[in-house]
Structure formats: C-alpha cells, structure tokens
C-alpha cells in the first residue's frame, strides 16, 4: 500500500499541481497535500486508504467531479 500512496503523491504533484508532503510511519503513511483553494490528507495502512479533502468556496461547486477523479485515480493505482 505504501507504493500506492507514494505513486498518488507523485501523480497529484504532476497532474494537479498540488504540493505534497509524504510522511512514512511504522503503522500508517500520510500524504498532506495542498494547492490554492484545496488541502487535505491521504492516510494509508496495510488495509485501509482514507482521503480527506477540504475545498474552498471557489472549488466547492466541483465537489462531485473532484470526488469522481480521486476515486478513478485510486482505482487505477490499486489495479496496477
């Protein structure tokens, strides 16, 4: 699962121009990400992946599209 989190961070930096800080832990890895108008965190363990995204006022109308893109990206990474 660690590979998935790291791959997503690299992808997000390139594709969405977000800044990512990757923290590797013993039981959980965390990726903090941010860009103007949005920030969040991805936490991943051996059997769980959790994404929390906080959208600013200007990006809130695109919430559903953003959720779909995030889900689609993780589906692709997990199936690789």
Secondary structure, DSSP 8 states (H G I E B T S, - for coil): -HHHHHHHHHHHHHHS--EEEEE--SS-EEEEEEETTEEEEEEE-SS-EEEEEEE-HHHHTTHHHHHHHHHHHHHHHHH-
